Structure formats: C-alpha cells, structure tokens
Amino acid sequence: MRRATRAAVIFTRRTPRTFVYRNQNTLNSYRPTSKSVVIYSSCFSNLENTRLYGSRPESEKIHKTEEEWKKILTPEQYKICRQGGTERAGSGMHLHNDQTGRYVCVCCKEKLFESNTKYNSGTGWPSFFEPASGDAVEEIQDDSHGMTRTEVRCSKCGSHLGHVFDDGPKPTEKRYCINSECLEFVQEKSKRWGGFL
C-alpha cells in the first residue's frame, strides 16, 4: 500500500466531523472554470485508506485495475470517478431531475442516495442531505487547494463522488455535493406496479 502524501482519514456518517474550513470565503467562492473536468489526482490517488468503524469490510469491496475501469467507463466518468475530478457547474444530467427513484454508483451500481433526500442547493451540482444508508459512502479528509474539505467516495468501489459540507438543510444539515457523472438514476415504477424500472 502506498504511503499517503497528506494526512487522510476516512470518516463515516456515524463519526463526528470536527474539521473546519481553513478559508470559508475561498470555499464558498470556489467554482471550476474549465470546460472539461478538473483533475484532483493529488488528493485522490495517494490517499491511504485507514478505515474506522462503520466502513464497509474490505471483503465486500470491488477491486479492479485502472485498465479495467477505463474499459467500462466513459473518459469523463473515469476522470471524475477514478482520478478525483469534477464536472463543470450546471452541466450535470441529474442536476434538475425531480423524478422519484434512487441514485446508484455508475461504477458498481451500489445504491448511494434516494430521490427524497435530493434538494436544490443552488451550487450547480446535484445535492443530497443524506446517503441511502450509513455505509453507502465513505468520507475522507481532503486538504488539497489550500482548504480542508471532506471528500465523498462510494464505499463499495472507492470511486470519487464529490464532497460533503455542513451547510445543508435539516434534519442532517449536510450537503452532499455530487457529480452527475458518478451517478446512475433508477426511476421508481408507479405504485400501481411497484418496484423500480
């Protein structure tokens, strides 16, 4: 296992977050300006996965080589999910989706978020106030770009999803700011038929 170049610890939703932003003004004003995805490989590929209680057991995780991921993902999905990039604000396919259903990981199909926890945060990315379950995602301290944030990853395959902030609505007051490219939407069938499409 590679040694981490930055301090990094995974936190689950059951673990209190005690980190604060180094520069709140910088964080609030930060927006990607590139027309393509921005790569944050320095805060993604070198992290050492130190799991705390509540994380998914290693035996339940999916492990693939980078070449295998490249074969099943689009180039943009690969840059975001496997290299820690982000899509341009306002460009995501799920940003304005208001249908009922669930959002699963585009890489491994693990259920990550329910549509009834999605809300309009005004940030330009799909936002949720709670994951689908306590072990659906892993949260990791991210010290890149001169600020401290909390990165969100799929707990099953380790794919980068986005970041979580402490400025969301009640009851959790969390904002899971997630890239659309990392998600696949599964629409719920009508109650007459039940289940999902």
N, C-alpha and C positions, 0 to 999 in steps of 0.2 A: 504493500500500500504506500502511495506517495505521501511524503510529509507535507502538511499544509503550509503554504507560504504566509497565510494570515490566520489569526485566531478564528476558529469556526466551530460552533457547537450547534447541533440540531436540537430544536425545541418543538415539542408537540403542543397541541391546543390545551393540554392538561397542565403544562408547565407555565408558571407566571413569567411574563416577559418584563425584564427590568431595564432593558436598554432604552436609551433616549437618542434622539437625533442630534448629531453634532451641530448641524446648521439647519434649523427648521425652515428658514427663508429659502435656502438653496433647494431643499427638498420640495417645498411647495411649488417652486417656480420651475422645477426641472421638467423638461419635455424633450423627447427625442426629436431631432431636426432632420435627420437623414430620411430620404425617401425609401430606403431599404432598412432592414433590421440593423440594430446596433449590437455588436458583439461584446459581451462582458466575460470573456473567457477567463480573465484573471480572477474573477470571483466565483467561477463555476468549476473548472476542471481540476483545480488544485486543492479543493476542499477535502479534508479528512472527515469521513462520516463517523462521528462519535455519537452513537445513539443513546438517548436517555429513555426512561420508562415511557410507555405508550407508543413507541415507534414500532413499525411493522418488523416482525422477525426476519432475519436475513434469509431464512429458508423459503419465505413467501415472496421474495423479491424476484423480479425478472432481470436477467443479465444477458446483454447482447454486446457484441463488438461494435465499434463505431461503423465499420463497413456494413454490418447487418442493419443498423439503424438507417444508414444512407439509402439502403435498398427499399425500405418500407415507408420512408418519409419524403415529402417534397423538400427541395432545397431550403425553402424558407422555414418549414417546420423543423428541419434539422438544425438550422442556425439558432432558432429560438429554444427548442426543447433540449437540445444536446450541447449547445455552446453558450447558453445563457443570454441570448439576445432579446430584443423586444421589438414588437411591431409598431409602426407609426401610429400615433394617437389618432383616433377617429376612423381608422381603416379596418377594424376588425369586423368579421362577418357576424359575430354574435352580439355586437355592441347594443343593437336595438331590437334584439329578439325578445319578444314578450310571450312566446308560446309556453305551454305547460309541458314540463318534461324534466330531463336530467342531463347534466353535462359530464361526459366521461373523458378520460385521458386519450388523446389522439394516438398515443404510442402503444398503450397496453389495454385500453378500454376499461380501466378501473373507474368506478363512479366517484366523482370528485365533488360536485355541487348539485343542489336541487334548484329548480327554477324559482321556487317560492322564497329563496334567500337572495335572489338577484335584485339589484336596485340601480337606479340611475345616480351615479356619483358625480357626474359632470366632468370626469377626468379624461374621457376619451377611450377608456378600456372597460370591458365587462367587469362589474364589481359584485361581490357577494359578501354577506355579513357572517357567513358560517359555512364550513365544509359539510359534506354529506354525512361524515362520521368522524369520530375522534382520531382515527388513524388513517384517514383518507390522504392527508398531506403531511409533509414534514416541513418544519420551519427552521431556517438556518441563518445565523447572523452574517450579514454581508457588509463589509467595511470598505467596499470599493467607492471610487469617485468622491473621496473626502467626506463621506457621511456614513452613518450606521443605519442600515435598514434590515428588515427581516425577509429573506428570500423564501418563496414557497415552492416546494417540489412535490411531485407525485411520489407517494411513499412506496408504491409498488415497483416502479421502473426508474425512479430518480430523475425524471425529466423536469427541467426548469419550467415553472408555470407563470411566475410573476413575483409580486411582493405583497406583504400584508402590513397595514398601517392602523394606528389606534385612533382613527377619526371617522369611524363608521357609525351607522345608526344602532339604536337599541334593538334587541337586548344585549348584543355582544360588544357593540361599539368598535367593531373591527371592519376594515375594508380590505378584502382580498381582491387585489387589482391584478387581473389575469389576462394573459394574451389569448385572443381568439384562436390563433393558430395552434394552441396547445389543447384545444377543446374540440370535442365532437358532441353535437346535440342529438339526443334521442327523445323524440316527441312522444308524449303520452297519448294513448288512444282515448277516444271518448269514453265516458263512464258506462255507456251502453254496452261496449265491448270489453272494457277493462284492459289492464296491462299496458304495454308500450308497443309502438310501431316497430 
